[in-house]
Amino acid sequence: MIIKAKQLPWLIKVAGTFLSWFLRKRFNKLVVNEVDIRANHSYLLMCNHFSFWDGFWAAYLCWNVIHKKRGLEGFYIMVLKKQMQMNPWLKYFGCFSIAPGTATVNESLAYAAQLLNKPGNLLLMYPQGNLESNHVREIVMKDGINHIVPQIEGKCQLLWSSNLIEYFESLRPSVYFHMLDCGTNHDFDFGRLGREINVHHRAAVQKQFRFTTEE
């Protein structure tokens, strides 16, 4: 049996406002290369996974780009069941459980698709699964998304963000969000999605370089 989210909207609003203020204090700059956000859709946001800060940055992106443009009804994150059991308060922030290798995996994936049937809901996922450097040249995606998206019955926009950090002239790092519109669930193709994300991610990494040499 999975642990479902019991989100408290007022708590999400307070957390989003506080988090935006905190991250602007903590980091030198937060620079977002935005894309168009479609109206009357739900949103599946995928990001690269390389840091303790990943969830905070993704929440910042959701609150300051997607929510401000279209308004979010719900914010959800798939979390390992062990973490949910150790931190039951996570469900109030939109987290729900998944237990890889167990019979409940399909239930978690179906629940994710059910959430994305409602316009205004957003699900955050990290397709890599494992932590990797933010400068890897290839994003290897697990197939969880390939099971979720075909089950979505409503209209869902698929979004990717390559999140990269640099220091350059500052003692504090700057965060750069390179967003990509990956289409919708109605034109979804898992292989094509992976190729588009990798082309975009390599371009984002290249864009961060001040000086480059030919390989």
Buried (B, 14 or more C-beta within 10 A) or exposed (E): EBBBBEBBEEEBEEBBEEBBEEBEEEBBEBEBEBBEBBEEBBBBBBBBBBBEBBBBBBBBBBBBBBBEEBEBBBBBBBBEBEEBEEEEEBBBBBBBBBBEEEEBBEBBBBBBBBBBBEBBBBBBBBBBEEEBEBEBEEBEBBEBBBBBBEBBEBBBBBBBBBBBBBEEEEEEBBBBBBBBBBBBBEEBEBEEBBEBBBEBBBEBBEEBEEEEEEE
